[in-house]
Amino acid sequence: PSASPTENCYPTASKIRLISTTGEYLHIFEFVAKDSSDADLTTGKTAEQTSTLSNNDGSYGPANAVDGNSDSIIHTKKGNADPNPAWTVDLEASHEVALIEIQNRYCGDTNDAAQNCLGRLSNATVELLDNQDIVVDSKSFGDTTGVLVPLLDFNKCVSAFNSCLFATLCTGQNLTP
């Protein structure tokens, strides 16, 4: 079934926060959030993070993940220096968020995709925040080892439809998309 005109398939957010749930570094090339029309919501926006490796914002600062340059990276600290690394981007207005796409940082080159650097993003959580910084939705990555571009889909309507397709009994509705 398709969404009714009043049904909201996408959560609305003013900020998006990426949190390391394992205490590992956060270090990524690019972070892009898209709306349902595939428009980029994050490139060029203001970002912040809980810590910066070597206190070097030029090389590892939060703006690097939203600068549109896949050669620059963000890199937080970890452990006692930052036990709960987090990175946040301000969307500057409320937007429906359909998809999160991260260009995961690799160590070495892309031919060695199974290395542990890609796995540092494993189990990280993405939180969508309203204009009061209240979490309106969140999703977590699974194991990102070997995944160069992990994605999180926030489309509630497609997910509900796909879940229904595999259920033994749906609602008796015509399931033709």
N, C-alpha and C positions, 0 to 999 in steps of 0.2 A: 504494500500500500504506500501511497505517497502521503506526505505530510499535509494536513489540512492548512488552509491559509492562516489560521491563528496559532498553529503549533510552531514552536521555536525549535528548530533542529540543532542550533548551535548556541553554546553558552556565550554570554557577553562579558567581556573583560576590559579593564582599563590598564592592567599591568599583568605581566607573566613572569613567574619566578621558577627557576630551575634549581633544584636542591639535590645535593649529594646525600643519599640516605645511608651510605656506607662509610662516610668520612673520607672517601678518596678525593683527590684533586678534581675540580671541574676544569677541564681544558678542552675547548672546542674551537673550530675555525669560524663557523657561522651558525647563527640561530635565526630562523625565519618562521614567523607565524603568518598564516594566510587566512583570508576570509573565504566565504563560500563562492566568490567569483574569482578566486585564485589571486587576489591582490595581496601584495606584500605589506604587512602591517608593521614590521619592525625595522627594516633597514633605514638607517639614519636617525633612529630614535635614541633617547637618552637611556643609558644603562648604568647599573651599579653592581658591585659584588662585595661580599663580606671581607675579602682579603685579596691581595695581589702578590703573586710570587715575586720575591726580591724587591717588593714595593716599586716595581717598574711598570707604571701605567702605560708608557709608550709601547713597550713590548708585550705586556700581558694584561692590560687594562680592560675593563668591561665594555668599552665602546668598540673594541676590536671584533666582537661577535656580531655587531650590527652595522659594520662599515662597508659591507658589500665586497670585501676583499678576502678571498679564501686563502691568502697567504699569511694573514695576521691571526693571532690566537688570543683567547683569554686563558688565564691560568691562575687559579687560586692557590692558597696554601692549604695544608691539611694538618691533622694531629693536634697537638697542643696549640699551635699557631692559629688554627681554624678548625675546630672539631665538627662543624656543620656548614661546610662551604655552600654558598648560595649565590646566584646571579639573577638580577631582575631587570626587565626592560619596561619602560613606561610608554604605553601606546598613545599617550597624550589625549585620548578620548575613549569612550566606550565603543568597542567593536565586537561583532560576532567573530568567534575564532573557530575555524573549521579544521585546521591542520597545523601541526608543529613539525618542522623539518630541521634537523641539526646536521651540520657537516662535522662529523666526529673527527677529533684529532688523532692521527696515527703517529707512531714513533718510527722513524726510518722512512719507508716508502709504502705506497699502496699495495705493492706486491706481497707485503708481509702483513696481510689484513688480520691474521689471527693473533697478533701480538697483544700484550696486556694493556697497552695504552688505550685501545679501543674499548676494552672492558672496563675502564675506569668510570664510564658513564652508566654501567650496569646498575639497574634498579633505581636510578635517579628518578625523581618525581618532578613533574611540571604542574604548577598550580596556576590557575587563572584567578585573578583578583579583581574585585569590583573597585569603585572609586573610594571606598572606605577601607581598602586593603583586606577585605574579607574574602576568603577562598570560596568561589562559586562552583568550581569544578577542578578535578585533578586526575592525572593519569601517571602511571609509572612505566618506565622501560623495563624490559626483562634483561636478559643477558645480551649485552651489546658487543661482546667479543667477536671480532670479525665483521662488524656492521659499520660501514663507512658513513651511511646516511640513515640513522634511525628516524622513524616517523611516529607521530601520535595523532590519531584521527579523533576529533571531537564531535563528529556528526552523529547525533543521537538517533536520527531517523533511519539512516542506513543500517546502523548497528542493530536497532530493534527489528528491522525487516529481515536482516540476515539471520538473527537469532531465531526468528519465527520460522524461517525456511527449514531449519534443522530440528525444530520442535516436533514432537509427535502430533500434538494438537494445537493448532493456532486458535484464532478467535472465530473461525468459520467464515472469515472475510475472503473475498477474492484476492489471492496473493500475486496477481499479475502486476509487475512493477509499472 
